[in-house]
Amino acid sequence: MGFFRDQEEKLAARVLRWQYEKQKLPLPPEPDILRDAGRIVTDAHRIARERGGNLVDIIKELVSDFLKKK
């Protein structure tokens, strides 16, 4: 994994933690957060390729959608 991918996953994990806290949901174990962050970044890259857009904005939107499904 490259430097930028690592940074993107760290950002996604931070946004996930923040959203869990904001919604007063119990925080899942760290390995689960990191796994979900990886999936979110993968989806964000796919969406950015297909439609274009800012990767950070896409990550934020995906995190929000992810937690709505739970």
SVG drawing of the C-alpha trace seen along z (x, -y; Angstrom):
<svg xmlns="http://www.w3.org/2000/svg" viewBox="-30 -18 34 24">
<polyline fill="none" stroke="black" stroke-width="0.4" points="0.0,0.0 1.3,-3.4 1.7,-6.5 -1.4,-8.3 -3.6,-5.3 -2.5,-5.0 -3.3,-8.7 -6.7,-8.3 -7.6,-5.3 -6.5,-7.2 -8.7,-10.1 -11.6,-7.7 -11.1,-6.1 -11.0,-9.5 -14.2,-10.5 -15.8,-7.2 -14.8,-7.6 -16.1,-11.2 -19.4,-10.2 -19.9,-7.4 -19.2,-9.8 -21.4,-12.5 -24.3,-10.0 -23.6,-8.7 -23.1,-5.2 -20.8,-2.7 -17.4,-2.7 -16.6,0.7 -13.2,2.4 -10.3,0.7 -9.7,3.5 -13.4,3.2 -12.9,-0.6 -9.8,-0.1 -11.5,2.6 -14.5,0.3 -12.2,-2.6 -10.4,-0.6 -13.7,0.4 -14.8,-3.2 -11.6,-4.5 -11.9,-1.8 -15.5,-2.8 -14.5,-6.5 -11.8,-5.8 -14.3,-3.9 -16.8,-6.7 -14.2,-9.4 -13.1,-7.5 -16.7,-7.1 -18.2,-10.5 -15.2,-12.7 -15.3,-14.8 -13.3,-15.5 -12.1,-12.3 -12.4,-13.8 -16.0,-14.9 -16.8,-11.4 -15.3,-9.8 -17.4,-12.0 -20.5,-11.1 -19.8,-7.4 -19.1,-7.4 -22.4,-9.2 -24.3,-6.7 -22.4,-3.8 -23.6,-4.7 -27.2,-5.3 -27.3,-1.7 -26.3,-0.4"/>
</svg>
